[in-house]
């Protein structure tokens, strides 16, 4: 039986999840989801108050592959997911930033490093609570054009905005059916820029909940 993980998206830069370069990936944040979700499960991000998008579907991804950080880092198929700090906005936000070698975790200069490129230890420890990356070749990414999930669906599955994530079973399939019915022609596309795309060059600290240049 598939599981459907739903959580509130507080920040939407295009980093977590990262919908660029042909794959939607969840490689940082949400270690609890990345640890337990399996191929075939769904991850759905619903907007929150900060984005002024409460109840709107920012993205939905069916997990089609689950890799370790090292597998993600070493596979040339995902080289475009590595951050390029003098590149385009989507390259700045690359999430392929971790690998483990000689007993040490390495963190690339990225949205989750310090502004000078040094390791943000707090972010590293939190992200690597799970060493797994979730990938999807079957996803919807709406960004700032996120559609409102019909209230009838929200009520039927019992969804409520809250901290952390919730896990739903087949009962929540009506949400997936709605997406497939209304947006099937938009599968595997970046429909719109992320809500916070203009902050693509920022560095974020989970510890302080602040972004700095």
C-alpha positions in Angstrom: 0.0 0.0 0.0 1.4 3.4 -1.0 1.8 6.2 1.5 1.2 9.8 0.8 3.4 12.2 2.8 2.0 15.8 3.1 3.8 18.7 4.7 3.6 22.5 4.7 6.1 24.3 2.5 7.4 27.3 4.4 10.1 28.4 1.9 10.0 27.6 -1.8 13.2 28.5 -3.6 13.6 25.5 -5.8 16.1 23.9 -3.4 14.0 21.5 -1.4 12.4 20.2 -3.5 14.5 20.9 -6.5 12.4 20.5 -9.7 15.0 21.4 -12.2 17.1 19.4 -14.8 14.4 16.8 -15.5 14.0 15.3 -12.0 12.2 16.5 -8.9 14.5 15.8 -6.0 14.2 16.0 -2.2 17.8 15.8 -1.0 17.9 18.1 2.0 15.5 19.0 4.8 12.7 16.5 5.8 15.0 13.7 7.0 12.1 11.8 8.5 10.4 11.6 5.1 13.6 10.8 3.2 14.3 8.0 5.6 11.0 6.2 5.5 9.4 7.0 2.1 9.7 4.2 -0.5 9.6 4.0 -4.3 6.0 4.3 -5.2 5.1 6.6 -2.3 4.1 10.3 -2.9 5.4 13.5 -1.4 3.1 16.5 -1.5 4.0 20.0 -0.4 1.1 22.4 0.5 1.7 26.1 0.9 1.7 27.8 4.2 1.0 31.3 5.7 4.4 32.7 4.9 3.9 32.1 1.2 0.3 33.3 1.4 -0.6 30.0 -0.2 -2.4 28.1 2.5 -4.1 25.0 1.1 -2.4 25.3 -2.3 -0.4 22.5 -3.9 3.2 23.7 -4.5 4.4 20.3 -5.7 3.6 16.6 -5.7 6.2 13.9 -6.6 5.9 10.2 -6.9 9.1 8.6 -5.6 10.6 6.8 -8.6 14.1 6.3 -7.1 15.7 6.4 -3.7 19.5 6.9 -3.6 22.2 7.4 -0.9 24.0 10.7 -0.9 27.1 9.1 -2.4 25.1 7.4 -5.2 23.5 10.8 -6.0 26.9 12.6 -5.9 28.8 10.0 -8.0 26.2 9.4 -10.7 27.0 11.7 -13.7 23.3 11.7 -14.5 22.8 14.1 -11.6 25.8 16.4 -12.2 23.5 19.2 -13.2 22.0 19.0 -9.7 25.3 20.1 -8.2 25.4 23.8 -7.3 27.3 26.3 -9.5 27.6 29.5 -7.4 28.2 31.7 -10.5 25.5 30.0 -12.6 21.9 30.6 -13.3 19.3 30.7 -10.5 18.5 27.0 -11.0 22.2 26.1 -10.9 22.7 28.2 -7.7 20.1 26.1 -6.1 21.6 22.7 -6.8 20.8 20.2 -4.1 23.5 17.6 -4.9 25.7 18.9 -2.1 26.7 16.0 0.2 29.0 13.0 0.1 30.7 10.9 2.7 34.4 10.0 2.3 37.1 8.8 4.7 34.7 9.1 7.6 33.9 12.7 6.9 30.7 14.3 5.5 31.5 16.9 2.8 29.1 19.8 2.0 29.4 21.9 -1.2 29.2 25.7 -1.3 25.4 25.9 -1.6 22.2 27.2 -0.2 22.8 25.2 2.9 26.5 26.1 3.5 27.7 29.3 5.1 27.9 32.4 2.9 31.7 32.0 2.6 31.3 28.4 1.4 32.4 26.8 4.6 30.4 24.0 6.1 27.3 25.0 8.0 27.6 22.3 10.6 24.0 22.6 11.9 22.5 22.2 8.5 24.8 19.3 7.7 23.9 17.4 10.9 20.2 17.9 10.3 20.2 17.0 6.6 22.4 13.9 7.1 20.1 12.5 9.8 18.9 10.6 6.7 21.5 9.7 4.0 18.8 9.2 1.4 17.7 11.3 -1.6 14.2 10.9 -3.1 13.9 11.3 -6.9 10.9 11.6 -9.2 10.4 11.4 -12.9 6.6 11.7 -12.2 5.9 15.0 -10.6 4.0 18.2 -10.7 5.7 21.4 -9.7 3.5 24.5 -9.7 5.6 27.0 -7.7 4.0 30.4 -7.3 1.1 29.3 -9.6 0.1 26.6 -7.0 -3.5 25.7 -7.4 -5.8 25.5 -4.4 -6.6 22.0 -3.4 -10.5 21.8 -3.3 -11.7 22.2 0.3 -13.9 19.1 -0.3 -10.7 17.0 -0.8 -8.9 18.6 2.1 -11.8 17.9 4.4 -12.3 14.3 3.1 -8.7 13.3 3.7 -8.6 15.2 7.0 -5.7 17.5 6.0 -4.8 20.4 8.4 -1.9 22.8 8.1 0.6 22.0 10.8 4.2 21.5 11.8 6.0 18.4 10.5 4.5 16.0 8.1 1.4 13.8 8.0 1.2 10.3 6.4 -2.0 9.3 4.6 -3.0 6.0 3.1 -5.2 5.2 0.1 -7.9 7.5 1.4 -5.8 10.4 0.2 -5.7 9.0 -3.4 -8.5 11.4 -4.2 -5.9 14.2 -4.1 -3.7 12.4 -6.6 -6.7 11.6 -8.8 -7.5 15.4 -8.8 -4.0 16.2 -9.9 -4.0 13.6 -12.6 -7.4 14.7 -13.9 -6.8 18.5 -13.8 -3.1 18.8 -14.6 -2.1 15.6 -16.5 -0.7 17.8 -19.4 1.7 19.5 -16.9 3.4 16.4 -15.7 7.2 16.7 -15.2 7.3 20.4 -16.0 8.2 23.5 -13.9 4.9 25.3 -14.3 6.1 28.5 -12.7 9.1 29.9 -10.8 9.3 29.1 -7.1 7.8 31.6 -4.7 11.2 32.7 -3.4 13.2 32.3 -6.6 14.6 35.8 -6.4 16.5 34.7 -3.2 18.3 32.0 -5.1 21.8 33.3 -4.2 21.0 33.3 -0.4 22.3 30.9 2.2 19.9 29.5 4.7 20.5 28.5 8.3 18.0 26.1 9.8 19.3 27.0 13.3 18.5 30.7 13.0 15.7 30.3 10.3 17.4 33.2 8.4 18.8 33.7 4.9 21.9 35.7 4.3 23.8 36.6 1.2 
